[in-house]
Structures are given as structure tokens and as C-alpha cells.
Amino acid sequence: MQKPLISLSVLFALTGCAGGIQSDGSSPSLSYTVPRHYQMVYLRAQNQAEQCLRGEGHMVVRVNIDPTAQSGVVSVQDPISGTEVARTELKAVDVRHTEVKHTVWGRHPWDIDALNAMRQSVRMDISTCFAYR
């Protein structure tokens, strides 16, 4: 996985951000509500991104949590171009439930398999890089 990440970083830098999550909503995504406090979801998404989505340090994980709004974003980005390849957005519904939306670029390794692993990590409360059926 290290070689594709290095190649993608170079590609992003040379093409001026031609890839990544699309602003028009066409990138693969899934939304659901999970019976967990928003801070637990935030920590799980951050941990899963660090362990599974950034490769050998070639991507950076940027996080933002807003305690007042009880919401947060975990984003995986190319450090050179800032191109976003994976994102988890979350917002508390109430004290015990959180709305979650995962979005990925759609190209390996940030594809539907990564999307399913992101969801499984939050639902199972343990980081997993692959979703098992």
C-alpha cells in the first residue's frame, strides 16, 4: 500500500488536485445513526483513520470537534496538495445517538472497501481496516 500512496501524493501535486472527494456529492458515501455518544464516535473515527487510511505517513489526518454543536469531522488529506481522500462527519442526535456520514474518494485504497471498514469500525467500536461480512 505504501507505493500507491507515494504515487498518489506525487500525482496530486503534479495535477493540482485533480482527484479526491468531489464537492458535487458524487463521491461514494454512506450515512447512518449509531447508538453511541458523539465523542466516542469521533475518537473511533480518528483512530481508524490514523491506523488504516493514512498509510505509512503519506497522508495526514486532520480533526475538528465542536463541543458546543456536539459535532466533528475527521479528514484524511494529502499533505502537499490538501486533497481530501476520506472524511467522517458526525453530529449528536441526542446524548446516546450520533449521525455519521463517511465519504471517500472512490479509488483504491479509498474506495467502497474503505468505506465499509470505516462504518464497521464505528459500529463495532474497534478499528478495522477491512470489513468482514
N, CA and C of each residue as an Amber inpcrd file, in Angstrom:
protein
   399
   0.8200000  -1.1830000   0.0000000   0.0000000   0.0000000   0.0000000
   0.8680000   1.2530000   0.0000000   2.1260000   1.1460000   0.4210000
   2.9920000   2.3010000   0.5030000   3.2700000   2.9100000  -0.8680000
   3.5650000   2.0990000  -1.8750000   3.8650000   2.6280000  -3.1960000
   2.6910000   3.3800000  -3.8090000   1.4510000   2.8470000  -3.7360000
   0.3290000   3.6130000  -4.2790000   0.1360000   4.9500000  -3.5790000
   0.3880000   5.0130000  -2.2700000   0.2230000   6.2710000  -1.5470000
   1.2540000   7.2970000  -1.9830000   2.4820000   6.8600000  -2.1790000
   3.5240000   7.7760000  -2.6410000   3.1750000   8.2660000  -4.0410000
   2.7680000   7.3570000  -4.9040000   2.4020000   7.7280000  -6.2680000
   1.2360000   8.7070000  -6.2930000   0.2430000   8.4820000  -5.4240000
  -0.8990000   9.3880000  -5.3760000  -0.4950000  10.7700000  -4.8880000
   0.4080000  10.8430000  -3.9250000   0.8700000  12.1490000  -3.4450000
   1.5510000  12.9290000  -4.5650000   2.3860000  12.2400000  -5.3240000
   3.0600000  12.8800000  -6.4440000   2.0410000  13.2940000  -7.5020000
   1.0890000  12.4090000  -7.7890000   0.0500000  12.7120000  -8.7640000
  -0.7520000  13.9400000  -8.3480000  -1.1540000  14.0110000  -7.0760000
  -1.9150000  15.1620000  -6.5920000  -1.1170000  16.4460000  -6.7770000
   0.1570000  16.3930000  -6.4400000   0.9850000  17.5860000  -6.5350000
   1.1360000  18.0390000  -7.9880000   1.2900000  17.0920000  -8.9060000
   1.5060000  17.4380000 -10.3060000   0.2340000  17.8620000 -11.0370000
  -0.8980000  17.2940000 -10.6290000  -2.1410000  17.5910000 -11.3360000
  -2.9220000  18.7320000 -10.7210000  -2.4370000  19.2240000  -9.5960000
  -3.1490000  20.3280000  -8.9750000  -4.4860000  19.9040000  -8.4000000
  -4.4920000  18.7690000  -7.7280000  -5.6830000  18.3330000  -7.0000000
  -6.7920000  17.8330000  -7.9210000  -6.4670000  17.0300000  -8.8940000
  -7.4590000  16.5240000  -9.8390000  -8.3440000  15.4470000  -9.2360000
  -7.9130000  14.8110000  -8.1640000  -8.6850000  13.7280000  -7.5720000
  -9.2680000  14.1200000  -6.2410000  -9.5940000  13.1160000  -5.4710000
 -10.1200000  13.3510000  -4.1420000 -11.6330000  13.3980000  -4.1020000
 -12.1650000  13.6630000  -2.9220000 -13.6020000  13.7430000  -2.7220000
 -14.1520000  14.9110000  -3.5320000 -15.2030000  14.6480000  -4.2780000
 -15.8000000  15.6550000  -5.1550000 -16.8100000  16.5240000  -4.4030000
 -16.8000000  17.7960000  -4.6530000 -17.7030000  18.7230000  -3.9650000
 -19.1380000  18.6180000  -4.4720000 -19.3520000  17.9460000  -5.5980000
 -20.7000000  17.8310000  -6.1590000 -21.5110000  16.6770000  -5.5480000
 -20.9360000  15.9870000  -4.5740000 -21.6550000  14.9010000  -3.9100000
 -21.5970000  13.5680000  -4.6270000 -20.7780000  13.4530000  -5.6660000
 -20.7220000  12.2190000  -6.4490000 -19.7780000  11.1590000  -5.8700000
 -19.0030000  11.5110000  -4.8680000 -18.0940000  10.5350000  -4.2500000
 -18.8890000   9.5320000  -3.4230000 -18.4000000   8.2880000  -3.3350000
 -19.1020000   7.2750000  -2.5470000 -19.2420000   7.7120000  -1.0820000
 -20.4290000   7.5160000  -0.5310000 -20.6520000   7.8730000   0.8680000
 -21.7460000   6.9990000   1.4480000 -21.8300000   6.9830000   2.7550000
 -22.9280000   6.3130000   3.4360000 -23.1980000   7.0440000   4.7380000
 -24.4610000   7.0440000   5.1210000 -24.8990000   7.7300000   6.3340000
 -25.7190000   6.7700000   7.1810000 -25.6230000   6.9180000   8.4860000
 -26.3670000   6.0810000   9.4140000 -26.3430000   6.7280000  10.7950000
 -27.1660000   6.2360000  11.6790000 -27.1750000   6.6740000  13.0670000
 -26.6980000   5.5110000  13.9220000 -25.8250000   5.8020000  14.8560000
 -25.2470000   4.7650000  15.7090000 -25.5900000   5.0830000  17.1750000
 -25.8540000   4.0530000  17.9820000 -26.1890000   4.2880000  19.3880000
 -24.9410000   4.5020000  20.2560000 -24.2610000   5.6210000  20.0050000
 -23.0450000   5.9600000  20.7490000 -22.9810000   7.4760000  20.9280000
 -22.3330000   7.9010000  21.9910000 -22.0950000   9.3220000  22.2360000
 -21.1850000   9.8590000  21.1370000 -21.3990000  11.1060000  20.7220000
 -20.6450000  11.6500000  19.5920000 -19.1400000  11.6550000  19.8390000
 -18.6990000  11.8480000  21.0970000 -17.2590000  11.8570000  21.3670000
 -16.6380000  10.4770000  21.1520000 -17.3710000   9.4210000  21.4660000
 -16.8670000   8.0690000  21.2220000 -16.7550000   7.8000000  19.7220000
 -17.7430000   8.2460000  18.9730000 -17.7050000   8.0790000  17.5130000
 -16.5210000   8.8480000  16.9450000 -16.3280000  10.0590000  17.4110000
 -15.2130000  10.9010000  16.9680000 -13.8690000  10.2120000  17.2240000
 -13.6740000   9.7130000  18.4420000 -12.4180000   9.0470000  18.7730000
 -12.2060000   7.7870000  17.9490000 -13.2690000   7.0150000  17.7120000
 -13.1630000   5.7920000  16.9160000 -12.8040000   6.1280000  15.4720000
 -13.4610000   7.1540000  14.9040000 -13.1800000   7.5470000  13.5190000
 -11.7500000   8.0660000  13.3860000 -11.2970000   8.8390000  14.3620000
  -9.9280000   9.3570000  14.3270000  -8.9190000   8.2200000  14.4090000
  -9.1410000   7.2790000  15.3150000  -8.2320000   6.1560000  15.4770000
  -8.1770000   5.2920000  14.2230000  -9.3400000   5.0130000  13.6350000
  -9.3940000   4.1940000  12.4280000  -8.6770000   4.8900000  11.2710000
  -8.8500000   6.2010000  11.1460000  -8.1710000   6.9530000  10.0870000
  -6.6590000   6.9010000  10.2670000  -6.1960000   7.0780000  11.5010000
  -4.7530000   7.0310000  11.7850000  -4.1740000   5.6590000  11.4680000
  -4.8830000   4.6040000  11.8480000  -4.3680000   3.2470000  11.6820000
  -4.5100000   2.7030000  10.2620000  -5.5610000   3.1150000   9.5510000
  -5.8970000   2.4320000   8.3100000  -5.8660000   3.2920000   7.0530000
  -6.0890000   4.5740000   7.1700000  -6.3080000   5.3860000   5.9710000
  -5.1420000   6.2840000   5.5880000  -4.1530000   6.4290000   6.4310000
  -3.0670000   7.3350000   6.0810000  -1.8170000   6.6370000   5.5700000
  -1.8460000   5.3220000   5.5670000  -0.7050000   4.5850000   5.0360000
   0.5140000   4.7380000   5.9240000   1.6630000   4.7620000   5.3290000
   2.9200000   4.8790000   6.0670000   3.2840000   6.3430000   6.2860000
   2.3350000   7.1180000   6.7110000   2.5950000   8.5210000   6.9980000
   2.5430000   9.4190000   5.7870000   2.0210000   8.9100000   4.6650000
   1.9880000   9.7090000   3.4460000   0.7650000  10.6130000   3.3710000
  -0.2260000  10.3430000   4.1740000  -1.4050000  11.1920000   4.2590000
  -1.4940000  11.7100000   5.6920000  -2.1820000  12.8150000   5.8640000
  -2.3460000  13.3660000   7.2050000  -3.8120000  13.2810000   7.6090000
  -4.0240000  13.1080000   8.8950000  -5.3700000  13.0920000   9.4470000
  -5.5830000  14.4310000  10.1360000  -6.5910000  15.1480000   9.6870000
  -6.9550000  16.4360000  10.2870000  -8.2890000  16.2380000  11.0000000
  -8.3750000  16.7630000  12.2160000  -9.5740000  16.5770000  13.0180000
 -10.1050000  17.9150000  13.5130000 -11.4050000  17.9660000  13.6880000
 -12.0570000  19.1580000  14.2140000 -13.2840000  18.6940000  14.9940000
 -13.3610000  19.1040000  16.2420000 -14.5170000  18.7660000  17.0550000
 -15.0710000  20.0600000  17.6480000 -16.3780000  20.1830000  17.6530000
 -17.0630000  21.3610000  18.1790000 -17.9570000  20.9120000  19.3350000
 -17.4800000  21.0640000  20.5850000 -18.2760000  20.6110000  21.7330000
 -19.6180000  21.3370000  21.8660000 -19.6730000  22.5930000  21.4550000
 -20.9220000  23.3410000  21.5520000 -21.9790000  22.7550000  20.6190000
 -21.5930000  22.4720000  19.3920000 -22.5180000  21.8900000  18.4130000
 -22.5970000  20.3720000  18.5330000 -21.7420000  19.7880000  19.3540000
 -21.6320000  18.3410000  19.5050000 -21.4840000  17.6640000  18.1460000
 -20.4830000  18.1380000  17.4110000 -20.2230000  17.6140000  16.0730000
 -18.7180000  17.5790000  15.8250000 -18.3400000  16.8960000  14.7670000
 -16.9320000  16.8270000  14.4360000 -16.7040000  16.3030000  13.0340000
 -15.4600000  16.4810000  12.5710000 -15.0380000  15.9990000  11.2600000
 -13.6450000  15.3920000  11.4060000 -13.4580000  14.2180000  10.8040000
 -12.1520000  13.5790000  10.6950000 -11.8660000  13.4710000   9.2070000
 -10.7610000  14.0660000   8.7720000 -10.4510000  14.1440000   7.3440000
  -9.0570000  13.5930000   7.0740000  -8.9260000  12.7960000   6.0090000
  -7.6270000  12.2710000   5.5760000  -7.2620000  13.0190000   4.2990000
  -6.0780000  13.6580000   4.3140000  -5.6890000  14.5260000   3.2030000
  -4.2510000  14.2840000   2.7720000  -3.9930000  14.6070000   1.5110000
  -2.6350000  14.6260000   1.0090000  -1.9550000  15.8510000   1.6180000
  -0.7620000  15.6940000   2.2190000  -0.1260000  16.8310000   2.8850000
   0.3930000  17.9030000   1.9360000   0.6320000  17.5490000   0.6950000
   1.1840000  18.5160000  -0.2590000   0.0790000  19.3320000  -0.9080000
  -0.9270000  18.6540000  -1.4350000  -1.9790000  19.3500000  -2.1790000
  -3.1990000  19.6960000  -1.3320000  -3.3620000  19.0090000  -0.2020000
  -4.5580000  19.2020000   0.6130000  -5.7570000  18.4310000   0.1020000
  -5.5620000  17.6120000  -0.9190000  -6.6530000  16.8230000  -1.4810000
  -7.2030000  15.8780000  -0.4220000  -8.5100000  15.9100000  -0.2290000
  -9.1660000  15.0740000   0.7620000  -9.5840000  13.7580000   0.1250000
  -9.1760000  12.6350000   0.7450000  -9.4680000  11.3140000   0.1870000
 -10.4640000  10.5210000   1.0270000 -10.6500000  10.9080000   2.2880000
 -11.6250000  10.2500000   3.1570000 -12.0850000  11.2470000   4.2170000
 -13.3720000  11.1430000   4.5950000 -13.9190000  12.0690000   5.5900000
 -15.0190000  11.3810000   6.3850000 -15.0330000  11.6430000   7.6770000
 -16.1390000  11.2390000   8.5370000 -16.6960000  12.4940000   9.1800000
 -18.0000000  12.7160000   8.9860000 -18.6930000  13.8270000   9.6240000
 -19.6500000  13.2210000  10.6430000 -19.7480000  13.8340000  11.8190000
 -20.6200000  13.2990000  12.8410000 -21.3000000  14.4220000  13.6060000
 -22.5130000  14.1280000  14.0700000 -23.2870000  15.0920000  14.8460000
 -24.1950000  14.3440000  15.7960000 -24.1830000  14.7870000  17.0640000
 -25.0310000  14.1570000  18.0680000 -26.4970000  14.3820000  17.7260000
 -27.2820000  13.3170000  17.8270000 -28.7320000  13.3940000  17.7010000
 -29.3070000  13.6860000  19.0900000 -28.7790000  12.9600000  20.0770000
 -29.0980000  13.1610000  21.4820000 -27.9030000  12.6310000  22.2700000
 -28.0500000  12.4670000  23.5560000 -26.9330000  12.0390000  24.3980000
 -26.3980000  10.6640000  24.0170000 -27.2490000   9.8100000  23.4800000
 -26.8510000   8.4270000  23.2050000 -26.7820000   8.0520000  21.7310000
 -27.0700000   8.9670000  20.8240000 -27.0900000   8.6290000  19.3980000
 -26.3610000   9.6940000  18.5780000 -25.6830000   9.2330000  17.5340000
 -24.9070000  10.1270000  16.6760000 -25.1650000   9.8010000  15.2190000
 -25.4060000  10.8360000  14.4300000 -25.4960000  10.6880000  12.9720000
 -24.0780000  10.6930000  12.4180000 -23.8030000   9.7600000  11.5160000
 -22.4660000   9.6210000  10.9420000 -22.5800000   9.6150000   9.4230000
 -21.6650000  10.3250000   8.7670000 -21.5680000  10.2540000   7.3090000
 -20.1050000  10.0470000   6.9470000 -19.8330000   8.9580000   6.2380000
 -18.4920000   8.6660000   5.7320000 -18.4890000   8.9520000   4.2320000
 -17.4250000   9.5710000   3.7500000 -17.2550000   9.8230000   2.3150000
 -15.8270000   9.4730000   1.9370000 -15.6490000   8.8410000   0.7760000
 -14.3130000   8.5010000   0.2770000 -14.1710000   8.9510000  -1.1760000
 -12.9320000   9.0070000  -1.6250000 -12.6320000   9.4180000  -2.9880000
 -13.2500000   8.4660000  -4.0050000 -13.1340000   7.1760000  -3.7510000
 -13.6930000   6.1970000  -4.6770000 -12.6450000   5.4140000  -5.4340000
 -11.3900000   5.7430000  -5.2230000 -10.3000000   4.9920000  -5.8590000
  -9.4840000   4.2940000  -4.7850000  -8.9770000   3.1060000  -5.1340000
  -8.1850000   2.3190000  -4.1930000  -7.0100000   3.1400000  -3.6810000
  -6.7240000   3.1570000  -2.4080000  -7.3300000   2.3900000  -1.3320000
  -8.5010000   3.0980000  -0.6240000  -8.9150000   4.2420000  -1.1250000
 -10.0330000   4.9770000  -0.5130000 -11.2850000   4.7250000  -1.3310000
 -11.7700000   3.4890000  -1.2620000 -12.8840000   3.0440000  -2.0930000
 -13.9970000   2.4720000  -1.2200000 -14.8980000   1.7290000  -1.8280000
 -16.0390000   1.1790000  -1.1070000 -15.5980000   0.2450000   0.0140000
 -14.4710000  -0.4440000  -0.1560000 -13.9650000  -1.3110000   0.9100000
 -13.5450000  -0.4850000   2.1230000 -12.8870000   0.6360000   1.8840000
 -12.5070000   1.5350000   2.9800000 -13.7550000   2.1040000   3.6520000
 -14.7410000   2.4480000   2.8520000 -16.0000000   2.9940000   3.3660000
 -16.6740000   1.9880000   4.3100000 -16.7340000   0.7440000   3.9080000
 -17.3360000  -0.2940000   4.7470000 -16.5360000  -0.5290000   6.0260000
 -15.2050000  -0.4650000   5.9370000 -14.3680000  -0.6270000   7.1320000
 -14.5470000   0.5540000   8.0790000 -14.7270000   1.7540000   7.5340000
 -14.9660000   2.9330000   8.3740000 -16.2510000   2.7380000   9.1790000
 -17.2990000   2.2840000   8.5180000 -18.5760000   2.0530000   9.1920000
 -18.4490000   0.9420000  10.2340000 -17.8040000  -0.1470000   9.8640000
 -17.6640000  -1.2710000  10.7840000 -16.8650000  -0.8670000  12.0250000
 -15.8600000  -0.0250000  11.8530000 -15.0630000   0.4360000  12.9910000
 -15.9040000   1.1950000  13.9960000 -16.7810000   2.0600000  13.5030000
 -17.6490000   2.8290000  14.3970000 -18.6810000   1.9150000  15.0490000
 -19.2970000   1.0760000  14.2690000 -20.3530000   0.2010000  14.8080000
 -19.8230000  -0.8240000  15.8130000 -18.6380000  -1.3660000  15.5520000
 -18.0870000  -2.4000000  16.4150000 -17.2340000  -1.8210000  17.5420000
 -16.9540000  -0.5190000  17.4770000 -16.1480000   0.1650000  18.4820000
 -14.7290000  -0.3950000  18.5740000 -14.1720000  -0.7590000  17.4110000
 -12.7990000  -1.2170000  17.3210000 -12.3010000  -0.9180000  15.9100000
 -11.0730000  -0.4330000  15.7940000 -10.5580000  -0.0890000  14.4680000
 -10.3520000  -1.3350000  13.6290000 -10.8760000  -1.2820000  12.4240000
 -10.6640000  -2.3580000  11.4630000 -10.3670000  -1.7070000  10.1130000
  -9.4050000  -2.2590000   9.4170000  -9.0360000  -1.7050000   8.1050000
  -9.7640000  -2.4240000   6.9760000 -10.3950000  -3.5410000   7.2770000
 -11.1450000  -4.3050000   6.2920000 -12.4720000  -4.6930000   6.8900000
 -13.5240000  -4.6110000   6.1080000 -14.8520000  -5.0100000   6.5690000
 -15.0690000  -6.4720000   6.2290000 -15.3620000  -7.2490000   7.2400000
 -15.6290000  -8.6690000   7.0390000 -17.1270000  -8.8850000   7.0370000
 -17.6100000  -9.7370000   6.1550000 -19.0520000  -9.9770000   6.0580000
 -19.4500000 -11.2010000   6.8020000
